[in-house]
């Protein structure tokens, strides 16, 4: 039971500041920004020169031999830097500030990191990150994309049937591996699918449905979402008991939500056509051997051309190849699926037997399982290293050649432009080109396609030529002609980045070369590690500390008294409705659903402690109705009004943006409001029936 002693006075100035800091931090998480920082140029240059002298970075361009300083261009005496204030930095800064004013101390930091009151952040993070490695490794094998392709084939051209198949597929898969892998692969798949269909005008029906159903499915298993781990640990819930209580409301939600989406929310031929018309993939591309997308430049110039011609026929053809000819590493997929199944079964069995054998941290199971999966990925990559390096080498050569040709054409066009202008004369001034396509006109007018919430735009050549910065660093064209292939291959073998012969190696260039070597030698491992939610770790720890500060300053107890008054007036039904509504709302205002689960778990624990002190027991029915209503709310709250209601929402938005589908925040809220309203109503109504059938009015007995 939580310790209710040594609570602070909420009228104390430090307590008031703590609450203000907590609220301000969560507002910043919703609306991140950058703070401009101005440094004297001499100080910035001195620091860069020091880093260059230490061989950490390359010398500044104006310090290189042969560089001529542009005296005509005025130079500011200050250098403008941008410091990000977001979901990672804001909670950390808040904790440091509270430490500085002595509002919190060593005890709060220890309780917020090591753990207190049956919530152990280190255990939760270790479990989630290691299990996420297995899930993302399965995704990196191409299994989810391949299964989605098979579902697309089974659905055929019937729009309603395909919508149902994909809906069921994402729900079933998300129930076992969680929402993040579904977001990673499923979002990109749907972006491609809707692009290559000639009569799906808006992709929003497919992408919003996928996002909602992935988060609904993540409520079934404790392992599918870190919010479930927080809740299960806080109240000592066995994993099998959690699933037994959640599966009926969640499945009922999925069943009732589907016709609502199909026939009411997205009931338009522009969104879900009766018959979907897909572009046909040419025979030569259909017979082409699929390549591993985790290998840099595996598709040669196809990826750049796809970005450059995002809205044209050529771009659609390349997108169609991506979904109709998917890569599948059968060995990695089968091994990963077996490891995931064995891990989940072992975790459930160990947790179920905890009353007899004693409680053991669940990461005792997931850490060894993730290590086995890592060994498989490393061994598989090493065995195939010659093949993957050859694929990367050929693709890189194609990209370098294409960029070189493009640069030559641009220089030639720039050289001939003045001559063309002289011949044309002043009569043509102000006239618009007459040969531009309607699509080009749309893009030139602002990039908006039909519809108001989703826009598609072409990337400018300077950006599209850079490729995805996560996949490989930009290629230096000036050095590509000077490096022979043998020297570059030797550099890759040693893990050293390609550079000019007269350019000295720096820490940055070595790291960049090592990263590219890792991509080409161990593509799966590198892809998985790149996509692991490491940012969740500092965020979660910082939020745990912030909530612990509210506990020691007395605010959580105040919130618990307010909740107690509400339940006293409304009973079990009011507890379910109130907690369901409150948890969804708080997801949008307390730094994602993880922050909401941390805060609400503490409030419910304090509520239980208040009743224990007053010797007034809470009934089994009311208590567990409150807990499981919160479980519904913190999972469903991910698809509510703000992207930052969950880290999955931020990931979903970024993936769509890279696929040229831009969703505004206001439209995200508008589309999701009716979905979350129905989902929570159905889930809470079913939960009411469940607790009245399965629970009694005896006092709840918790060993917390």
Secondary structure, 3 states (H helix, E strand, C coil): CCCCCCCCCCCCHHHHHHHHHHHHHHHHHHCCEEEEEEEEHHHHHHHHHHHHHCCCCCCCHHHCCCCCCCCCCCCCCEEEEEEEECCCHHHHHHHHHHHHCCCCCHHHHHHHHCCECCECHHHHHHHHHHHHHHHHHHHHCCHHHHHHHHHHHHHCCEHHHHHHHHHHHHHHHHHHHCHHHHHHHHHHHHHHHHHCECCCCCCHHHHHHHHHHHHHHCCCCHHHCHHHHHHHHHCCCCHHHHHHHHHHHHHHHHHHHHHHHHHHHCCCCCCCCCECCECCCCHHHHCCCCCCCCCCCCCCCHHHHHHHCCCCHHHHHHHHHHHHCCCCCHHHHHHHHHHHHHHHHHHHHHHHCHHHHCCCCCHHHHHHHHHHHHHHHHHHHHHCHHHHHHHHHHHHHHHHHHHHHHHHHHHHHHHHHHHHHHHHCHHHCCCCCCCCCHHHHHHHCCCCCCCCCEECCCCCHHHHCCCCCCCCCCCCHHHHCCCCHHHHHHHHHHCCCCCCCCCCCCHHHHHHHHHHHHHHHCHHHHHHHHHCCCHHHHHHHHHHHHHHHHHHCCHHHHHHHHHHHHHHHHHHHHHHHHHHHHHHHHHCCCCHHHHHHHHHHHHHHHHHHHHHHCCCCCEHHHHHHHHHHHHHHHHHHHHCCCHHHCHHHHHHHHHHHHCCCEECHHHHHHHHHHHHHHHHHHHHHHHHHHHHHHCCCCECCCCC
